[in-house]
Amino acid sequence: MAIIKMKPELHIDKMTVSEKLDTMERLWDSLTNLPEEFPSPLWHKTILEKRHKDAQKNPNKFLDFEEAKKLINKAIQ
């Protein structure tokens, strides 16, 4: 017996911007629950290793996340 996969009707053209963003957010959340289905490419590892080495060599060049958020918020207010 064949399994028929049907595409859900989303009616994207009738959604508000808010509904579209909510739908995208739900899709991303769903995808992040399946990390084994989306392995990172090798070049991601290469870039992360380089950035880690750069941060170790020049720790004053980088900000932690909270400090960066404060500076960004200050700059946009």
MOVENNOR-V600979 format. One record per run of one state. SS is the DSSP state (helix for helix, strand for strand, loop for the rest). FROM is the first residue (numbers start at 1). LEN is the number of residues. If there is no record, write none. Layout:
# MOVENNOR-V600979
SS_FROM_LEN + SS_FROM_LEN
This chain:
# MOVENNOR-V600979
loop_1_11 + helix_12_3 + loop_15_2 + helix_17_16 + loop_33_2 + helix_35_3 + loop_38_4 + helix_42_16 + loop_58_1 + helix_59_3 + loop_62_3 + helix_65_12 + loop_77_1
